Amino acid sequence: MKVDPQVLRLLKTIGNRMVELEHPALDQLTPAQSRDYYEVAREYFKELPVDGVTVFDSSFQGRSGNEVPVRIYTPEGEGPFPVLVYFHGGGWVFGNIDSSDNICRYFSSHAQTVVISVDYRLAPEHKYPAAFHDALDTVTWVSIEAHRWNIDFTRLAVGGESSGGNLAAASAIYFMDDEEIEISHQFLITPVLDHNFDTASYKANYTYNLTNEKMKWFFQHYLKKEEDGRDVFVSPLRTRSMAKLPQTLMVTAEYDPLRVEAFTYAERLETSGVSVNHLHFEDLVHSFINMAGVVDRSAEALEDITSALKEMLHP
């Protein structure tokens, strides 16, 4: 199946705009520039209308004395609600709670869950494990503050897209044997799961949105040293035992360099006895959920994903 035509048109439009702005080659692109260009690209993504969600901002102090901003989304209804701690995408280098705001509103409303979106520290100003530590600290903070938002803490999910999916998977591994905090579900959307560029989907050399070169660039900024890529909290696929990991909703796209590592992760989870619902979209590309306001196929996929999330969190 070919890439959806609307996706191709959108990517071409953004690509032409980047040419007009003289977007530099990756070996010359600075992280600050990448954030500016990302904001320009975001202008081409329309928001989906979402009603019935109360939103407010808060923050807490992380382990390094840093402030960790969070945005909390609560759906209408009596509750108690499950909670999804959500980590945005952006290669650990760009993105924030504003860039994931619309999608978090959508998940909260349509999956009937409290969503807590995390504005974790970005690389290269804050290299690994800073973002990972912010992820862990948020899960811990939520466990302490859960009573404030009418949360059923037996339904605690972590989730995210791309690099955010990486942080979610790493958090699930970290808390796997914790006696006080139990993550019941993980929600991984086109996640980064291995520091390995030798898979079939990398070798396919896709040029739709996320490329091999971009992933290498992201990792170069995220890691202090290449050896850190072997850490299971950078490469969750390398964890030895998965039997205690939580029920999983895995979302993948065909034309994505990260496809194979996600498929492998889902297969290993299933082999270990973990319940996995794997939704694969054969005509979409990396980060397609952000295109739902302008691409019909992405909107359909997002609806399917959110229905699966609701079913998982509301058994």
C-alpha positions in Angstrom: 0.0 0.0 0.0 1.3 3.4 -1.0 1.6 6.4 1.3 -1.7 8.3 1.7 -1.9 11.0 -1.0 -2.9 13.7 1.5 0.1 12.9 3.6 2.4 13.3 0.6 0.8 16.7 -0.3 1.2 17.9 3.3 4.8 16.9 3.5 5.5 18.4 0.1 4.0 21.7 1.2 6.0 21.8 4.4 9.1 20.8 2.4 8.7 23.6 0.0 8.3 26.0 2.8 11.5 24.8 4.4 13.3 25.4 1.1 12.0 28.9 1.0 13.3 29.4 4.5 16.7 28.0 3.5 16.6 25.2 6.0 20.2 24.1 6.5 21.5 20.6 6.2 21.4 18.5 9.3 25.2 18.7 9.9 24.8 22.5 10.1 21.4 22.7 11.9 21.5 23.8 15.5 19.0 22.6 18.1 17.7 26.2 18.5 17.1 26.4 14.7 15.4 23.0 14.7 12.9 24.3 17.2 12.2 27.4 15.1 11.6 25.3 12.0 9.5 22.9 13.9 7.2 25.7 15.0 6.9 26.8 11.3 6.0 23.3 10.3 3.4 23.1 13.0 1.5 26.0 11.4 0.4 23.5 8.7 -1.3 21.2 11.2 -4.8 22.1 12.1 -6.3 21.4 15.5 -9.2 19.0 15.9 -12.2 20.4 17.7 -12.4 18.9 21.2 -15.1 19.6 23.9 -15.7 18.5 27.4 -12.2 18.8 28.9 -11.0 20.9 31.8 -7.4 22.0 31.4 -5.0 23.6 33.9 -1.2 23.9 34.2 0.9 22.9 37.2 4.5 22.0 38.1 6.6 20.3 40.6 10.3 20.1 41.6 12.3 17.3 40.0 15.2 15.5 41.6 17.8 17.9 40.2 15.9 20.9 41.7 14.5 21.7 38.3 10.9 22.7 37.7 8.9 20.2 35.7 5.8 21.8 34.1 2.8 19.6 33.5 -0.6 20.2 31.9 -3.5 18.3 33.3 -6.6 17.3 31.3 -9.8 16.1 33.0 -12.8 14.9 31.1 -16.4 15.5 32.0 -18.1 13.0 34.2 -18.0 11.7 37.7 -15.0 9.4 37.6 -12.9 8.1 39.1 -10.9 8.1 35.9 -7.8 6.3 34.7 -4.7 8.4 34.2 -2.3 8.6 31.3 1.0 10.3 31.9 1.9 11.5 28.4 5.3 12.4 26.9 5.4 14.4 23.7 7.5 13.6 20.6 10.3 15.6 19.1 13.5 13.6 19.2 14.2 14.7 22.8 15.3 18.0 21.2 12.1 19.9 20.4 8.4 19.8 21.2 6.6 20.8 24.4 3.2 20.6 26.2 1.8 23.1 23.7 2.8 20.9 20.7 0.9 18.0 22.2 -2.0 20.0 23.6 -4.6 19.1 21.0 -3.8 15.4 21.0 -3.9 15.3 24.8 -7.3 17.0 24.8 -8.5 14.5 22.2 -7.3 11.5 24.3 -8.8 12.9 27.5 -12.2 13.6 26.0 -12.6 10.5 23.8 -10.8 7.9 26.0 -12.4 9.4 29.1 -9.1 9.6 31.0 -7.2 12.2 32.9 -4.1 13.0 30.9 -1.0 14.6 32.5 1.3 15.9 29.8 4.9 16.4 30.8 7.2 19.3 29.6 10.4 17.3 30.2 13.9 18.9 29.8 15.2 18.9 26.2 18.6 17.9 24.8 21.3 18.9 24.1 21.1 21.4 26.9 19.9 18.5 29.1 21.3 15.2 27.9 20.3 11.7 28.9 19.2 10.9 31.6 17.5 14.3 32.3 14.3 13.7 30.3 14.1 10.1 31.6 14.5 11.4 35.2 11.7 14.0 34.6 9.5 11.1 33.3 10.1 9.0 36.4 9.7 12.0 38.7 6.3 12.8 37.1 5.0 9.3 37.6 6.1 9.4 41.2 4.5 12.9 41.7 1.3 11.7 40.1 1.2 8.8 42.5 1.4 11.2 45.4 -1.1 13.8 44.0 -3.6 11.4 42.4 -6.4 12.2 44.9 -6.5 15.8 43.6 -7.9 14.7 40.2 -10.3 11.9 41.1 -8.0 9.3 39.6 -8.3 5.5 39.9 -4.7 4.8 40.5 -5.1 1.1 39.7 -5.3 2.3 36.1 -2.1 4.2 35.7 -0.8 4.3 32.1 2.3 5.9 30.6 2.3 6.8 26.9 3.9 9.0 24.3 4.8 9.4 20.7 8.3 8.8 19.2 10.9 10.0 21.7 7.9 10.3 24.1 7.1 6.7 23.5 10.7 5.9 24.4 10.3 7.7 27.7 7.1 5.9 28.4 8.6 2.4 27.7 11.6 3.2 29.7 9.4 4.3 32.6 7.5 1.1 32.5 10.7 -0.9 32.7 12.0 1.2 35.6 8.8 0.7 37.7 8.4 -2.9 36.7 9.5 -4.2 40.1 8.5 -1.2 42.2 6.5 -2.2 45.3 4.6 1.1 45.6 4.0 2.3 42.0 2.5 -0.1 39.5 2.1 1.0 35.9 -0.9 -0.9 34.6 -0.7 0.0 30.9 1.6 1.5 28.3 0.6 3.3 25.2 3.4 3.5 22.6 2.9 5.5 19.4 5.6 5.0 16.8 8.2 4.7 19.6 12.0 4.8 19.6 13.0 1.5 21.2 16.5 0.8 20.2 19.7 2.6 19.4 20.2 0.6 16.2 20.2 1.8 12.6 20.7 -1.6 11.0 17.0 -2.8 10.8 15.1 -3.4 7.6 13.0 -0.3 8.1 16.1 1.9 8.5 17.7 0.2 5.5 14.5 1.1 3.5 15.7 4.7 3.8 12.3 6.3 4.0 12.2 10.0 3.4 8.7 10.7 4.8 8.9 13.1 7.8 11.4 11.0 9.8 14.6 9.9 8.1 17.6 7.8 9.2 19.8 11.0 9.3 17.3 12.7 11.6 17.3 9.8 14.0 21.1 9.8 14.2 21.0 13.6 14.7 18.5 13.2 17.5 20.6 10.5 19.3 23.8 12.6 18.9 22.1 15.4 20.8 20.3 13.2 23.4 23.2 10.9 24.5 26.3 12.1 26.3 28.3 9.3 24.7 27.4 6.6 22.1 27.8 3.9 24.7 24.7 5.2 26.5 22.7 3.8 23.6 23.1 0.3 25.1 21.3 1.3 28.3 17.9 -0.3 28.5 16.4 3.0 29.4 17.6 4.4 26.1 17.0 1.2 24.2 14.0 -0.6 25.9 14.2 -3.4 23.3 17.4 -4.5 25.1 15.8 -5.3 28.4 16.3 -8.9 29.2 12.9 -9.8 30.8 9.6 -8.4 29.7 7.2 -10.7 31.6 6.3 -8.1 34.2 5.7 -5.2 31.8 2.2 -3.8 31.6 -0.6 -4.4 29.1 0.4 -2.6 25.9 -1.2 -0.7 23.1 1.4 -0.4 20.3 0.9 1.9 17.3 3.1 1.7 14.2 3.3 3.1 10.7 4.6 1.3 7.6 6.7 4.1 6.3 8.7 4.7 9.5 12.3 3.9 10.2 11.2 2.8 13.7 8.7 0.3 12.4 10.8 -2.9 12.8 12.0 -2.2 16.4 8.4 -1.6 17.4 7.2 -4.8 15.8 10.1 -6.7 17.5 9.2 -5.1 20.9 5.5 -6.1 20.5 6.4 -9.6 19.5 8.8 -10.0 22.5 6.1 -8.7 24.9 3.6 -11.2 23.5 6.1 -14.0 23.8 6.7 -13.0 27.4 3.0 -13.3 28.1 2.1 -9.6 28.1 -1.2 -8.6 26.5 -0.6 -6.5 23.4 -2.9 -4.8 21.0 -0.8 -3.8 18.0 -2.4 -1.3 15.5 -0.4 -1.0 12.3 -1.2 1.5 9.6 0.1 0.5 6.2 -0.4 3.8 4.4 0.9 6.3 7.0 4.2 7.7 8.2 6.0 8.7 11.4 4.1 11.3 13.5 0.9 10.8 11.6 -1.2 11.5 14.6 -0.3 15.2 14.4 -1.7 15.3 10.8 -5.2 14.3 11.9 -6.6 17.8 11.4 -5.7 17.9 7.7 -5.3 14.3 6.6 -8.5 12.2 6.6 -6.6 8.9 6.9 -4.8 10.2 10.0 -8.0 11.3 11.5 -9.5 7.8 11.0 -6.4 6.2 12.5 -6.5 8.5 15.5 -10.1 7.5 16.1 -9.2 3.8 16.0 -6.2 4.4 18.3 -8.3 6.3 20.8 -11.1 3.7 20.8 -8.4 1.1 21.6 -7.0 3.2 24.3 -10.5 3.7 25.9 -11.2 0.0 25.7 -7.8 -0.8 27.4 -8.3 1.7 30.2 -12.0 1.0 30.7 -12.1 -2.8 30.6 
